[in-house]
């Protein structure tokens, strides 16, 4: 079979954050040292080689970039300084663009102007809607639900959630088609259902990430990577908790009643706030210090999402504080600013940006399990039809 070399694909991946990919001479050190690689998934070596050959379709159908959890060992020990970990990260961004049928993910990952501009537009639209349609400004006491009626905000949340489900769902369908292709049509539905538990399990635990820490010989590095896994897990839990509270239980959380400190509403909110501050702050501090392999190189998307998350959390804390102190106008204005940052973070980052990695990765592991089970069953069937010698 002839292979057509497309050297321009390397340059395309560089737009997504690849660094030093042209230096790789395929020695295989990165694959040998990776604790997650196996005979079926020989990454990062295979992904880099396919990229150098410009094999777009084979990379698009590959699960390898998602199975990498970026421990950084491959880049730390690469004899040519080819930064294989950054190529894997760039491949994940590129794949996100391939799964997204709208084209927005590709634009966001390859153009800071597009991503920042879109977020500014969505944020300004939120401000404009409040300017035009806000409720009465009660100034003798804080009446947030007069200024921003909870029924209206809740309806807007449901509309937003419906839009997110549509874009995320259709992108996942395209992901399944790209990865499994025609083969996916012949996989029985029962295999998809029987392996569905792995999506929830991987999303909730990120268990493969712990393997990277456990394989470390150096105790200090083992603790460091273990903390990275834990802080990321807590960050995800806080983000998901906030999303659930906003979409499903907003009338309980956006209220003019001041609940006592023992009320679970207070503690759920405080937990989410604390872990969001910890997670976003840890990520940003690491990227500022650049003291680990994961933070030596930063794509624009590596900054935008945690900054948005941090600003949304801080404005939420400020609005909550002003409400308890009894400053009506300051509470209302801070609430608008809070939503002006929260809306683009949810509307744009969840389906098209950095946040999408949180569901694409467990889905990739799920599709890998489904494909493996289908292959095993096919082998059994084919074996049963072969006469004994």
Buried (B, 14 or more C-beta within 10 A) or exposed (E): EEEEEBEEBBEBBBBBBBBBBBBBEBEEBBBEBBBBBEEEBBBBBBBBBBBBBBBBEBBBBBBBBBBBBBBBBBBBEBEBEBBBBBBBBBBBBBBBBBBBEEEBBBBBBBBBEBBBEBBEEBBEEBBEBBEEEBBEEBEEEBBBBBBBBBEBBBEBBEEBBEBBEEBBEBBBEBBBBBBBEEEBEEBEEEBBEEBEEBBEBBBEEBEBBBEBBEBBEEEEBBEBBBEBBBBBBBBBBBBBBBBEBBBBEBEBBBEEEEBEEEEEBBEBBEBBBEBBBBBBBBBBEBBEEEEBBBBBBBBBBBBBBBBBBBBBBBBBBBBBEBBEEEBBEBBBBBBBBBBBBBBBBBBBBBBBBBBBBBBBBBBBBBBBBBBEBBEEEEEEEEEEEEEEE
